[in-house]
């Protein structure tokens, strides 16, 4: 369950969801999504066991060797996503309002 089909290296991992002790995680390298996996949530840092958590991970031989929760990147991405949502949810002005 904790095997990852990625070459050895450093990645950004984004926690999509955690349900029943399993975490769905997407992996990025150079700002591109390169894979995903369902992992036991217990292998993630405790403070990074929530949806949208951003982790720095090192993969060695298909296994996560090191993980670090990045609270700053998590907050930055969360704010950017909220700003996009806010912009998209604004109603365009009607003909009378322009």
N, C-alpha and C positions, 0 to 999 in steps of 0.2 A: 504494500500500500504506500510506502514512503519512497519508492524508487521513482526517479525523475529521468525522463528521456532527454537529457541535455548534455552537451559536452562540458567537461570540467571548466570552471570559471566563476566569475562574479556576476551576479544578476540583481536586478530589482525585482522583488516579488510583491504583488498586490493581492491582498486577501479579498476575495470576492464575497465569500460567505462562510459561516461556520454553523453546521447543524449536526446534532448527534455525535459530537466529538470529532467530526471530520471537517477539514478546511479545504475549500476550493481556492486554489492559488494560481494566478497568472504570472508568468515570468517575462521580463523585458530585458533586452540588451541593446544598448545604443538607441534608446527610445523606440524600439520596435518589439512587439510581442513575439516571443520565440517559443512559447509552449505553456502548458498548464498541467496541473496535477491535483489529485485529491489526496490530502495528507492527513495523518493523525494530528489534530490541533495541538496535542501536547508537545510536539517538536518545535513549535513556534514560541518565541519569547512571550511570556505571560501578558505583557503590556501591548503586544501586537496581535492578540487573539480576538480581533473584531473586524467586521466588514470595513473595507477601504483602508486598512492598515498597510503602510508601506514598509517593507523590510529590505535590508541589504543581505543577500545570501551568497554563500560560496558552495558550489556543487563540486564534489569529488567522487568519482566512480559512481555517478547516478544517485548519490545521497547528499542531502544537505549537511554540510560539514560545520558551517558557522551561520548564525543568524543574528541580526541586529535590527531592532525596531527603530525607525527613523521618524520620530514625532514631528519634526519640522517639515519634512516632505509630506507627511500625512496631512498636516494642517494646511499646507500650501495647496495641495491637490484638492482638498475638500473645499477650500475657499474658491478656487478656480471653477470647480464644478458648480458650486452654488451661483457664482456670478453668471456662468453660461445659462443656467436654468432661469435665473431672474431675467436675463436679456430676452431669452426665447419666450418667456411667459407673458411679456408685455404685449398688450393688444396694440396693433398698429392704429394710428389715428384715423378716424373716419374722415370723409370728405368735409364734413362740417367743422371738424377740429383742426384741419390743416390751414 
